[in-house]
Amino acid sequence: MSYPRQGIDLPTLRAEAEKLLSQAPPGRPLTPLDRTLVGYAVCTSVTTLDLAAARRHAGDALDLGATPAQLHEVLALVSGLGVHTLMEGSRDLADLVVRRGGNLPSVDEARQELRERLLGGGAYWEIFEENVPGFLDALLRLSPEAFEGFIGYGSIPARTRQLPMVLKEIISVAVDALPNHRYLPGLRFHLANALRLGAGRAEVLEAIDLAAAVPAPPGVG
């Protein structure tokens, strides 16, 4: 993998999503509550932080029957997606060190035990590695503490289980498709998970469209 990598614009991101959805079932439109939760997610993303719009979405979600715990699970999920700094920064730093003739710390016995204890097996991390290759190894070598923190914080929404996993993957797709984020590795990963969990073309594309409509960040005073 070479760094730095070329950027991606919104039409290219949309075309990639369409390609990945080419064999997907038709799906169904998002429910009013699901639409509101996606809206809450994209407005509370660190790349947007439109707090006024987020409050409107939160109020609408509560009116539609959402619980405070469900809304907070959205916050935990979306805040975890800010880890893309760690993903791209760790991979780039590891690549830079090696290209300059340096050595990364080895995966010693303690690091290997940490990897096996936290990751285990299963399709989730296999799909993750396919889409963000080299990150987990780089993070483990550079900082076992950050590796443990990454796994622990990122697993909070899976442990609290306030919302269906498929909806959380669709929300993640929307956040990765935000005009001011455009993180294609994450979009590919979460879209694959959404399809594996039963999502269809309609709800995924609707979530991407909701993200595309988010205006420029207003800033936080």
C-alpha positions as a Markdown table, in Angstrom:
| # | Residue | x | y | z |
|---|---|---|---|---|
| 1 | Met | 0.0 | 0.0 | 0.0 |
| 2 | Ser | 1.4 | 3.4 | -1.0 |
| 3 | Tyr | 1.0 | 6.7 | 0.8 |
| 4 | Pro | -0.2 | 9.3 | 0.4 |
| 5 | Arg | -3.3 | 8.2 | -1.4 |
| 6 | Gln | -5.5 | 10.1 | -3.8 |
| 7 | Gly | -8.6 | 11.8 | -2.5 |
| 8 | Ile | -12.2 | 10.9 | -3.5 |
| 9 | Asp | -15.1 | 13.1 | -4.4 |
| 10 | Leu | -18.8 | 12.6 | -3.8 |
| 11 | Pro | -19.7 | 11.3 | -7.3 |
| 12 | Thr | -16.9 | 8.7 | -7.1 |
| 13 | Leu | -18.0 | 7.7 | -3.6 |
| 14 | Arg | -21.6 | 7.3 | -4.8 |
| 15 | Ala | -20.5 | 5.3 | -7.8 |
| 16 | Glu | -18.6 | 3.0 | -5.6 |
| 17 | Ala | -21.6 | 2.5 | -3.3 |
| 18 | Glu | -23.8 | 1.7 | -6.4 |
| 19 | Lys | -21.2 | -0.9 | -7.6 |
| 20 | Leu | -21.2 | -2.6 | -4.2 |
| 21 | Leu | -25.0 | -2.6 | -4.2 |
| 22 | Ser | -25.3 | -4.0 | -7.7 |
| 23 | Gln | -26.2 | -7.5 | -6.5 |
| 24 | Ala | -28.1 | -6.4 | -3.3 |
| 25 | Pro | -31.8 | -7.0 | -2.8 |
| 26 | Pro | -34.1 | -4.1 | -3.5 |
| 27 | Gly | -34.6 | -3.4 | 0.2 |
| 28 | Arg | -37.1 | -1.0 | 1.7 |
| 29 | Pro | -37.2 | 2.7 | 2.5 |
| 30 | Leu | -36.0 | 3.7 | 6.0 |
| 31 | Thr | -38.8 | 4.0 | 8.5 |
| 32 | Pro | -39.4 | 7.6 | 9.8 |
| 33 | Leu | -37.6 | 6.7 | 13.0 |
| 34 | Asp | -34.6 | 5.2 | 11.2 |
| 35 | Arg | -34.4 | 8.3 | 9.0 |
| 36 | Thr | -34.4 | 10.6 | 12.0 |
| 37 | Leu | -31.7 | 8.5 | 13.7 |
| 38 | Val | -29.5 | 8.7 | 10.6 |
| 39 | Gly | -30.1 | 12.4 | 10.6 |
| 40 | Tyr | -29.1 | 12.6 | 14.2 |
| 41 | Ala | -25.9 | 10.6 | 13.5 |
| 42 | Val | -24.7 | 12.7 | 10.6 |
| 43 | Cys | -25.4 | 16.0 | 12.5 |
| 44 | Thr | -23.5 | 14.8 | 15.6 |
| 45 | Ser | -20.5 | 13.5 | 13.6 |
| 46 | Val | -17.3 | 15.2 | 14.5 |
| 47 | Thr | -17.0 | 16.4 | 10.9 |
| 48 | Thr | -20.4 | 18.2 | 11.2 |
| 49 | Leu | -21.4 | 19.0 | 14.8 |
| 50 | Asp | -24.5 | 20.8 | 13.8 |
| 51 | Leu | -25.9 | 20.8 | 17.3 |
| 52 | Ala | -29.1 | 22.7 | 16.5 |
| 53 | Ala | -30.0 | 20.3 | 13.7 |
| 54 | Ala | -29.0 | 17.4 | 16.0 |
| 55 | Arg | -31.4 | 18.6 | 18.7 |
| 56 | Arg | -34.2 | 18.8 | 16.2 |
| 57 | His | -33.5 | 15.2 | 15.1 |
| 58 | Ala | -33.3 | 14.0 | 18.7 |
| 59 | Gly | -36.6 | 15.6 | 19.5 |
| 60 | Asp | -38.2 | 14.1 | 16.5 |
| 61 | Ala | -36.8 | 10.7 | 17.4 |
| 62 | Leu | -38.2 | 10.9 | 20.9 |
| 63 | Asp | -41.6 | 11.9 | 19.5 |
| 64 | Leu | -41.4 | 8.8 | 17.3 |
| 65 | Gly | -40.8 | 6.5 | 20.3 |
| 66 | Ala | -37.0 | 6.4 | 20.5 |
| 67 | Thr | -35.5 | 6.1 | 24.0 |
| 68 | Pro | -32.7 | 8.3 | 25.4 |
| 69 | Ala | -30.6 | 5.1 | 25.5 |
| 70 | Gln | -31.0 | 4.5 | 21.8 |
| 71 | Leu | -30.1 | 8.1 | 21.0 |
| 72 | His | -27.0 | 7.8 | 23.2 |
| 73 | Glu | -26.0 | 4.6 | 21.5 |
| 74 | Val | -26.0 | 6.6 | 18.2 |
| 75 | Leu | -23.6 | 9.0 | 19.9 |
| 76 | Ala | -21.3 | 6.3 | 21.0 |
| 77 | Leu | -21.3 | 4.7 | 17.6 |
| 78 | Val | -20.7 | 8.0 | 15.7 |
| 79 | Ser | -18.0 | 9.2 | 18.1 |
| 80 | Gly | -16.2 | 5.8 | 17.6 |
| 81 | Leu | -16.1 | 6.5 | 13.8 |
| 82 | Gly | -13.8 | 9.4 | 14.7 |
| 83 | Val | -11.1 | 6.7 | 15.0 |
| 84 | His | -10.4 | 7.1 | 11.3 |
| 85 | Thr | -7.7 | 9.5 | 12.4 |
| 86 | Leu | -6.1 | 6.5 | 14.2 |
| 87 | Met | -6.7 | 4.2 | 11.2 |
| 88 | Glu | -5.1 | 6.3 | 8.5 |
| 89 | Gly | -2.5 | 7.9 | 10.8 |
| 90 | Ser | -1.2 | 4.6 | 12.1 |
| 91 | Arg | -1.0 | 3.0 | 8.7 |
| 92 | Asp | 0.7 | 6.0 | 7.3 |
| 93 | Leu | 3.1 | 6.3 | 10.2 |
| 94 | Ala | 4.1 | 2.7 | 10.0 |
| 95 | Asp | 4.7 | 3.0 | 6.3 |
| 96 | Leu | 6.8 | 6.1 | 6.7 |
| 97 | Val | 9.0 | 4.5 | 9.4 |
| 98 | Val | 9.7 | 1.5 | 7.2 |
| 99 | Arg | 10.4 | 3.6 | 4.1 |
| 100 | Arg | 12.9 | 5.6 | 6.1 |
| 101 | Gly | 14.8 | 2.4 | 7.1 |
| 102 | Gly | 13.4 | 2.1 | 10.6 |
| 103 | Asn | 11.8 | -0.8 | 12.3 |
| 104 | Leu | 8.5 | -1.2 | 14.0 |
| 105 | Pro | 8.2 | -3.0 | 17.4 |
| 106 | Ser | 7.8 | -6.7 | 16.8 |
| 107 | Val | 4.6 | -8.6 | 17.7 |
| 108 | Asp | 5.9 | -10.1 | 20.8 |
| 109 | Glu | 4.2 | -12.6 | 23.1 |
| 110 | Ala | 2.3 | -9.9 | 25.0 |
| 111 | Arg | 1.1 | -8.2 | 21.8 |
| 112 | Gln | 0.0 | -11.6 | 20.3 |
| 113 | Glu | -1.9 | -12.5 | 23.4 |
| 114 | Leu | -3.7 | -9.1 | 23.3 |
| 115 | Arg | -4.6 | -9.6 | 19.6 |
| 116 | Glu | -6.0 | -13.1 | 20.2 |
| 117 | Arg | -7.9 | -12.0 | 23.3 |
| 118 | Leu | -9.5 | -9.0 | 21.8 |
| 119 | Leu | -10.1 | -10.0 | 18.2 |
| 120 | Gly | -10.8 | -13.7 | 18.3 |
| 121 | Gly | -12.1 | -15.0 | 15.0 |
| 122 | Gly | -15.2 | -14.5 | 12.8 |
| 123 | Ala | -16.2 | -12.6 | 9.7 |
| 124 | Tyr | -16.2 | -9.1 | 11.2 |
| 125 | Trp | -12.5 | -8.6 | 11.6 |
| 126 | Glu | -11.8 | -10.5 | 8.3 |
| 127 | Ile | -14.0 | -8.0 | 6.4 |
| 128 | Phe | -12.3 | -5.1 | 8.4 |
| 129 | Glu | -8.8 | -6.3 | 7.4 |
| 130 | Glu | -9.9 | -6.5 | 3.8 |
| 131 | Asn | -11.0 | -2.9 | 3.8 |
| 132 | Val | -8.4 | -1.3 | 6.1 |
| 133 | Pro | -5.4 | -3.6 | 5.5 |
| 134 | Gly | -2.5 | -3.3 | 7.8 |
| 135 | Phe | -4.1 | -1.0 | 10.4 |
| 136 | Leu | -4.6 | -3.5 | 13.2 |
| 137 | Asp | -1.0 | -4.7 | 12.8 |
| 138 | Ala | 0.4 | -1.2 | 12.7 |
| 139 | Leu | -1.7 | -0.1 | 15.8 |
| 140 | Leu | -0.7 | -3.2 | 17.7 |
| 141 | Arg | 3.0 | -2.6 | 17.0 |
| 142 | Leu | 2.9 | 1.1 | 17.6 |
| 143 | Ser | 0.8 | 1.2 | 20.8 |
| 144 | Pro | -0.8 | -1.9 | 22.5 |
| 145 | Glu | -2.6 | 0.6 | 24.8 |
| 146 | Ala | -4.2 | 2.3 | 21.8 |
| 147 | Phe | -5.0 | -1.1 | 20.3 |
| 148 | Glu | -6.9 | -2.1 | 23.5 |
| 149 | Gly | -8.6 | 1.2 | 23.7 |
| 150 | Phe | -9.7 | 1.1 | 20.0 |
| 151 | Ile | -11.3 | -2.4 | 20.4 |
| 152 | Gly | -12.9 | -1.5 | 23.8 |
| 153 | Tyr | -14.5 | 1.8 | 22.7 |
| 154 | Gly | -15.5 | 0.6 | 19.3 |
| 155 | Ser | -17.4 | -2.4 | 20.8 |
| 156 | Ile | -19.6 | -0.2 | 23.1 |
| 157 | Pro | -22.6 | 0.0 | 20.6 |
| 158 | Ala | -22.4 | -3.8 | 20.1 |
| 159 | Arg | -22.5 | -4.4 | 23.8 |
| 160 | Thr | -25.3 | -2.0 | 24.7 |
| 161 | Arg | -27.6 | -3.4 | 21.9 |
| 162 | Gln | -30.2 | -0.6 | 21.9 |
| 163 | Leu | -30.6 | -0.5 | 18.1 |
| 164 | Pro | -30.5 | -3.3 | 15.5 |
| 165 | Met | -27.0 | -4.0 | 14.3 |
| 166 | Val | -28.1 | -3.5 | 10.7 |
| 167 | Leu | -29.3 | 0.0 | 11.4 |
| 168 | Lys | -26.0 | 0.8 | 13.1 |
| 169 | Glu | -24.1 | -0.3 | 10.0 |
| 170 | Ile | -26.4 | 1.8 | 7.8 |
| 171 | Ile | -25.7 | 4.8 | 10.1 |
| 172 | Ser | -22.0 | 4.1 | 9.8 |
| 173 | Val | -22.3 | 4.1 | 6.0 |
| 174 | Ala | -24.0 | 7.5 | 6.2 |
| 175 | Val | -21.4 | 9.1 | 8.4 |
| 176 | Asp | -18.6 | 7.8 | 6.1 |
| 177 | Ala | -20.4 | 9.2 | 3.1 |
| 178 | Leu | -20.7 | 12.8 | 4.6 |
| 179 | Pro | -19.5 | 15.4 | 2.1 |
| 180 | Asn | -16.9 | 16.7 | 4.7 |
| 181 | His | -15.6 | 13.2 | 5.5 |
| 182 | Arg | -15.8 | 10.8 | 2.4 |
| 183 | Tyr | -14.1 | 7.8 | 4.0 |
| 184 | Leu | -14.3 | 5.1 | 1.4 |
| 185 | Pro | -12.6 | 2.3 | 3.4 |
| 186 | Gly | -15.1 | 2.6 | 6.1 |
| 187 | Leu | -18.0 | 2.9 | 3.7 |
| 188 | Arg | -17.0 | -0.3 | 2.0 |
| 189 | Phe | -16.6 | -2.1 | 5.3 |
| 190 | His | -19.9 | -1.0 | 6.9 |
| 191 | Leu | -21.8 | -1.5 | 3.6 |
| 192 | Ala | -20.6 | -5.1 | 3.4 |
| 193 | Asn | -21.7 | -5.6 | 7.0 |
| 194 | Ala | -25.1 | -4.0 | 6.4 |
| 195 | Leu | -25.7 | -6.4 | 3.4 |
| 196 | Arg | -24.5 | -9.4 | 5.4 |
| 197 | Leu | -27.1 | -8.4 | 8.1 |
| 198 | Gly | -29.9 | -8.2 | 5.6 |
| 199 | Ala | -30.0 | -4.5 | 4.4 |
| 200 | Gly | -31.0 | -3.8 | 0.8 |
| 201 | Arg | -30.3 | -1.2 | -1.8 |
| 202 | Ala | -33.1 | 1.2 | -0.9 |
| 203 | Glu | -32.2 | 1.9 | 2.7 |
| 204 | Val | -28.5 | 2.2 | 2.1 |
| 205 | Leu | -28.8 | 4.7 | -0.7 |
| 206 | Glu | -31.4 | 6.6 | 1.2 |
| 207 | Ala | -28.9 | 6.9 | 4.1 |
| 208 | Ile | -26.2 | 8.1 | 1.7 |
| 209 | Asp | -28.6 | 10.7 | 0.3 |
| 210 | Leu | -29.4 | 12.0 | 3.8 |
| 211 | Ala | -25.7 | 12.4 | 4.4 |
| 212 | Ala | -25.1 | 14.2 | 1.1 |
| 213 | Ala | -27.8 | 16.8 | 2.0 |
| 214 | Val | -26.0 | 17.8 | 5.2 |
| 215 | Pro | -24.7 | 21.5 | 4.8 |
| 216 | Ala | -21.3 | 22.7 | 5.7 |
| 217 | Pro | -20.4 | 22.5 | 9.4 |
| 218 | Pro | -21.5 | 25.6 | 11.3 |
| 219 | Gly | -18.8 | 25.4 | 13.9 |
| 220 | Val | -19.2 | 25.2 | 17.7 |
| 221 | Gly | -18.8 | 28.3 | 19.8 |
